[in-house]
Amino acid sequence: MLRSVLRLVAVLWALALAAPAARADVWTYTDKDGVVHFTNIRAKAGSRWKTVYKTGPGKAGAIRGDCASCDRVPARDRSAERYRRYDAYIYEAIELYQLPEALVRAVIQVESNYDPRVVSRVGAMGLMQLMPSTASDHRITDPFDPRSNILGGCRQLRLLANKYEGDLVTTLAAYSAGPGAVAKYGGLPPYETTQRYVRMVLKEYYRYKQQLAGRPD
């Protein structure tokens, strides 16, 4: 499973470096031995191959982390202090929901750049960009309150991680595009914007992981 995920991430990164105008659809299938295969040669309809990455307009709707300049209320806090300002709430949440600190910080970085006032073009709110329905599900009455938002976002991540048995790529895809999209495609949806979001969070996750590893106890 880990090898498959790493290979998928490598493919997605390679596609990200391709010329924007070029089409770069990718198909995949898993053989009887559990080996995941990829190809950029168009698959025949009805074959065992299924789309894993698709260029083009992507999914319309609640794709967070894709277009910060499109936000209704963009991130404006540029102070260096913002990266440590919410530490107490982050530590509380990762202890309560048993999540990696690097993951929580990566999601906050991509979703809001550590600005609790951000509102996306589709109405996602706060540090971890909770949709109104998600905030309601987690009984968050004020999604702009940093503590409430971080606890709600981390609870959502925990539930998704449980649902997808710790699969980080699928968990992040569902956090961005919703579990319905993941269920529809049986895993990472072939939405360019969702896959861009996953790449962005993974990049920050590994950066934070390295940074935190060097932090004094």
Secondary structure, 3 states (H helix, E strand, C coil): CHHHHHHHHHHHHHHHCCCCCCCCCEEEEECCCCCEEEECCCCCCCCCCEEEECCCCCCCCCCCCCCHHHCCECCCCCCCCHHHHCHHHHHHHHHHHCCCHHHHHHHHHHHHCCCCCCECCCCCECCCCECHHHHHHCCCCCCCCHHHHHHHHHHHHHHHHHHCCCCHHHHHHHHHHCHHHHHHHCCCCCCHHHHHHHHHHHHHHHHHHHHHHCCCC
